[in-house]
Amino acid sequence: MWFWAALGLVLLAIEMATGTFYVLWFGVSAVSVAIAMWLFPNIPYVMQLAMFAALSISSLAIWKLNYKKHETHSRVGQAQGEEIGRTGTVIEACSANQVGKIHFTQGLMGAREWAAVSSEAIAKNVEARVIAVEGNQLRIKAI
């Protein structure tokens, strides 16, 4: 019984140090076998190993089937499509060969002014609409 309890505690400590959730199920299985040994002290060694293996594999399989992994990376600062269609005023002329600037009344993705590119020449003080987000620049079209 003490062997399984110690093994379970060591495995649970490893799980707390790594946080992977894989070692957790082996630790819980070892503690479960220790509890079974406490209740029924004459369980043969083969039965103990079989219980540990069955509990470990089944609990790990159940967790893997029901675990839904969520995205861990942040999407802060990345366009999600809400910016398309917003209108602003061009404050620096832009064209296919020249990067300009566009100003928005309300902030767009955290800023009021953005670098803007266009496939057509757009003069200063012209209203324009965002048609795409390309990296850290907005592709615009005159209204």
Residue pairs with C-beta under 8 A, 6 or more apart in sequence:
1 34
1 37
1 38
1 41
2 34
4 30
4 31
4 33
4 34
4 37
4 48
4 52
5 30
5 31
5 34
7 30
8 27
8 28
8 29
8 30
8 31
8 32
8 33
8 34
9 27
9 31
10 27
11 23
11 24
11 26
11 27
11 30
12 23
12 24
12 27
12 28
12 31
14 23
14 27
15 21
15 22
15 23
15 24
15 27
21 63
21 67
22 60
25 56
25 59
25 60
25 63
26 56
26 60
28 55
28 59
29 51
29 52
29 55
29 56
29 59
30 52
32 51
32 55
33 48
33 51
33 52
33 55
36 43
36 48
36 51
37 43
37 48
43 51
77 109
77 110
79 109
79 133
83 108
83 109
83 130
83 133
83 138
84 130
84 131
84 132
84 133
85 129
85 130
86 104
86 108
86 129
86 130
87 104
87 127
87 128
87 129
87 130
87 143
88 102
88 103
88 104
88 105
88 108
88 127
88 128
88 130
88 140
89 102
89 103
89 125
89 126
89 127
89 128
90 100
90 101
90 102
90 103
90 116
90 122
90 123
90 124
90 125
90 126
90 127
90 128
90 140
90 142
91 100
91 101
91 102
91 103
91 113
91 124
91 125
92 100
92 101
92 116
92 124
93 100
93 121
93 122
93 123
93 124
94 100
94 101
94 102
94 116
94 117
94 118
94 121
94 122
94 140
95 118
95 120
95 121
95 122
96 117
96 118
96 119
96 120
96 121
99 115
99 116
99 117
99 137
100 115
100 116
100 117
100 118
100 122
101 113
101 114
101 115
101 116
102 113
102 114
102 116
102 128
102 130
102 138
102 140
103 112
103 113
104 112
104 113
104 114
105 112
106 112
108 114
108 130
108 138
114 137
114 138
115 136
115 137
115 138
116 122
116 128
116 137
116 138
116 139
116 140
117 134
117 137
117 138
117 139
117 140
118 128
118 139
118 140
118 141
118 142
119 139
120 141
120 142
122 128
122 140
122 142
126 142
126 143
127 142
127 143
128 140
128 141
128 142
128 143
129 140
129 141
129 142
129 143
130 138
130 139
130 140
131 139
131 140
131 141
132 138
132 139
133 139
